[in-house]
Amino acid sequence: MTSLVYQLPTVLGTLAGMLVTLVSIVNETSPTTCLVKAVAAFAVFAGFGMILRYALTNIEEQEGSRRETGQGDHSSNTPELTLESVRPGASVAELLGEAPSNSLSQEETTAA
């Protein structure tokens, strides 16, 4: 995945430039206008690819640092939740291991 992340600006810019060129040729625009549109599309989408590349590499670095420090390891007293381990009708408080609040039970008895 890392190799694809570093190629994002080139891939996105190239695809956008080729698509704009194709649409411009189909619409029979002049070659100069076609070139200007293709270069503009390449520049915009290459810039967008650079932003995506920065965000994705930043996320990967953060996950790597969490693994090194042990923060990403959920081996503490709370078990890891998966779709198979969650039973239907379980409250969020139960899943997070929190004690139920007394104020909610008092509100239910007064409302009835």
C-alpha positions as CSV (number, residue, x, y, z in Angstrom):
1,M,0.0,0.0,0.0
2,T,2.9,2.3,0.7
3,S,4.0,2.3,-2.9
4,L,0.5,3.3,-4.1
5,V,0.3,6.1,-1.6
6,Y,3.5,7.7,-2.9
7,Q,2.2,7.5,-6.5
8,L,-1.2,9.1,-5.7
9,P,-0.3,12.6,-7.1
10,T,1.0,11.2,-10.4
11,V,-1.9,8.7,-10.8
12,L,-4.7,11.1,-10.0
13,G,-3.2,13.9,-12.1
14,T,-2.6,11.7,-15.1
15,L,-6.1,10.2,-15.0
16,A,-7.7,13.6,-14.7
17,G,-5.6,15.0,-17.5
18,M,-6.4,12.1,-19.8
19,L,-10.1,12.3,-19.0
20,V,-10.3,16.0,-19.6
21,T,-8.3,15.6,-22.9
22,L,-10.7,12.9,-24.1
23,V,-13.8,15.0,-23.3
24,S,-12.2,18.1,-25.0
25,I,-11.4,16.1,-28.1
26,V,-15.0,14.6,-28.2
27,N,-16.4,18.2,-27.9
28,E,-14.1,19.3,-30.7
29,T,-12.3,22.1,-28.8
30,S,-9.2,23.8,-30.2
31,P,-5.9,22.1,-29.4
32,T,-4.7,25.1,-27.3
33,T,-7.8,25.0,-25.2
34,C,-7.5,21.3,-24.8
35,L,-3.9,21.6,-23.7
36,V,-4.8,24.3,-21.1
37,K,-7.6,22.3,-19.7
38,A,-5.5,19.1,-19.5
39,V,-2.7,20.9,-17.7
40,A,-5.1,22.6,-15.3
41,A,-6.8,19.3,-14.5
42,F,-3.4,17.6,-14.0
43,A,-2.3,20.3,-11.6
44,V,-5.5,20.4,-9.5
45,F,-5.7,16.6,-9.1
46,A,-2.0,16.2,-8.5
47,G,-2.4,18.7,-5.7
48,F,-5.3,16.8,-4.3
49,G,-3.2,13.6,-4.5
50,M,-0.4,15.3,-2.6
51,I,-2.9,16.2,0.2
52,L,-4.2,12.6,0.3
53,R,-0.6,11.3,0.3
54,Y,0.3,13.5,3.3
55,A,-2.8,12.5,5.2
56,L,-2.3,8.8,4.5
57,T,1.4,8.8,5.4
58,N,0.6,10.7,8.6
59,I,-2.0,8.1,9.6
60,E,0.5,5.3,8.9
61,E,3.2,7.0,11.0
62,Q,0.8,7.5,13.9
63,E,-0.2,3.8,13.8
64,G,3.4,2.8,13.7
65,S,4.2,5.0,16.8
66,R,1.3,3.6,18.7
67,R,2.5,0.0,18.0
68,E,6.0,0.9,19.2
69,T,4.7,2.5,22.4
70,G,2.1,-0.2,23.0
71,Q,-0.9,2.1,23.0
72,G,-2.4,0.3,20.0
73,D,-2.4,-2.9,22.0
74,H,-5.8,-3.5,23.6
75,S,-4.6,-6.2,25.9
76,S,-5.7,-4.4,29.1
77,N,-8.7,-5.5,31.1
78,T,-11.2,-4.7,28.3
79,P,-11.8,-7.4,25.7
80,E,-11.7,-6.5,22.1
81,L,-15.1,-6.1,20.6
82,T,-16.0,-7.7,17.3
83,L,-19.3,-8.0,15.4
84,E,-19.5,-11.6,16.5
85,S,-19.0,-10.8,20.2
86,V,-21.7,-8.2,20.4
87,R,-25.0,-9.6,21.4
88,P,-28.3,-8.0,20.1
89,G,-29.8,-5.5,22.5
90,A,-26.6,-4.7,24.4
91,S,-26.3,-1.2,25.5
92,V,-23.3,1.0,24.7
93,A,-22.5,1.3,28.5
94,E,-22.4,-2.5,28.8
95,L,-20.1,-2.8,25.7
96,L,-17.8,-0.2,27.1
97,G,-17.8,-1.8,30.5
98,E,-19.2,1.2,32.4
99,A,-21.5,1.0,35.4
100,P,-25.1,2.0,34.6
101,S,-26.0,5.4,36.0
102,N,-28.7,5.7,38.7
103,S,-30.2,8.8,37.2
104,L,-31.5,7.0,34.2
105,S,-33.3,4.3,36.3
106,Q,-34.8,7.1,38.5
107,E,-36.1,8.9,35.4
108,E,-37.7,5.7,34.1
109,T,-39.6,5.0,37.3
110,T,-40.9,8.6,37.5
111,A,-42.0,8.6,33.8
112,A,-44.1,5.4,34.3
